[in-house]
Amino acid sequence: EDQVTQSPEALRLQEGESSSLNCSYTVSGLRGLFWYRQDPGKGPEFLFTLYSAGEEKEKERLKATLTKKESFLHITAPKPEDSATYLCAVKGSARQLTFGSGTQLTVLP
Amino acid sequence: NAGVTQTPKFQVLKTGQSMTLQCAQDMNHEYMSWYRQDPGMGLRLIHYSVGAGITDQGEVPNGYNVSRSTTEDFPLRLLSAAPSQTSVYFCASRPEGTSGSEQYFGPGTRLTVT
């Protein structure tokens, strides 16, 4: 059974204070690891897909990296508008997404 | 394009009542799915469809029915609502044959069963 664990559950940062979110996973036959952003009262919004260990993707202040057991979402010099819940999901041989419970990020001005 | 739309946005039911959550997409996506989101548990797949006339069960299908008569619509039916079905429900779609990453989610329906 595929499993995804995200840490920390919640993170408060000052504006400009860089940090990382963690996504640990176990999966049978990884077909992709995905990061989504979810704002309160809205549906998740796709950010990145990573397929193999060593792969990195960047978008503005966000960079996602992947190893064989975990993924990190690095946030560089965050701004208050980066506040959201960040979800990690994996797709294994069953071809369906398994989501973690998310990290709620708050960036204070 | 409106993307993925869901109605209603909020709903309160009494135990034993039935209802249908509506989902529609205007992107001509073959794949559609329903998730529920509960605090501390992440999104869990209820049912999915890879095209009109084809549906299958996800991780938590009990108490829910789906049908897919058109490409655009994928309604979720609660047969006899229970308090355990209190949750936020999301519909999603994507083109079939893609990796599954770029799923487009609707805004959600918040359901409370008393």
Chai-1 contact restraints between the chains, C-beta under 6 A:
chainA,res_idxA,chainB,res_idxB,connection_type,confidence,min_distance_angstrom,max_distance_angstrom,comment,restraint_id
A,G32,B,S99,contact,1.0,0.0,6.0,A-B,restraint_1
A,G32,B,S101,contact,1.0,0.0,6.0,A-B,restraint_2
A,F34,B,S101,contact,1.0,0.0,6.0,A-B,restraint_3
A,K42,B,P107,contact,1.0,0.0,6.0,A-B,restraint_4
A,G43,B,F90,contact,1.0,0.0,6.0,A-B,restraint_5
A,G43,B,F105,contact,1.0,0.0,6.0,A-B,restraint_6
A,G43,B,G106,contact,1.0,0.0,6.0,A-B,restraint_7
A,G43,B,P107,contact,1.0,0.0,6.0,A-B,restraint_8
A,G43,B,G108,contact,1.0,0.0,6.0,A-B,restraint_9
A,P44,B,F105,contact,1.0,0.0,6.0,A-B,restraint_10
A,F46,B,E102,contact,1.0,0.0,6.0,A-B,restraint_11
A,T49,B,S101,contact,1.0,0.0,6.0,A-B,restraint_12
A,K91,B,G100,contact,1.0,0.0,6.0,A-B,restraint_13
A,Q96,B,L45,contact,1.0,0.0,6.0,A-B,restraint_14
A,F99,B,G42,contact,1.0,0.0,6.0,A-B,restraint_15
A,F99,B,L43,contact,1.0,0.0,6.0,A-B,restraint_16
A,G100,B,G42,contact,1.0,0.0,6.0,A-B,restraint_17
A,S101,B,G40,contact,1.0,0.0,6.0,A-B,restraint_18
A,S101,B,G42,contact,1.0,0.0,6.0,A-B,restraint_19
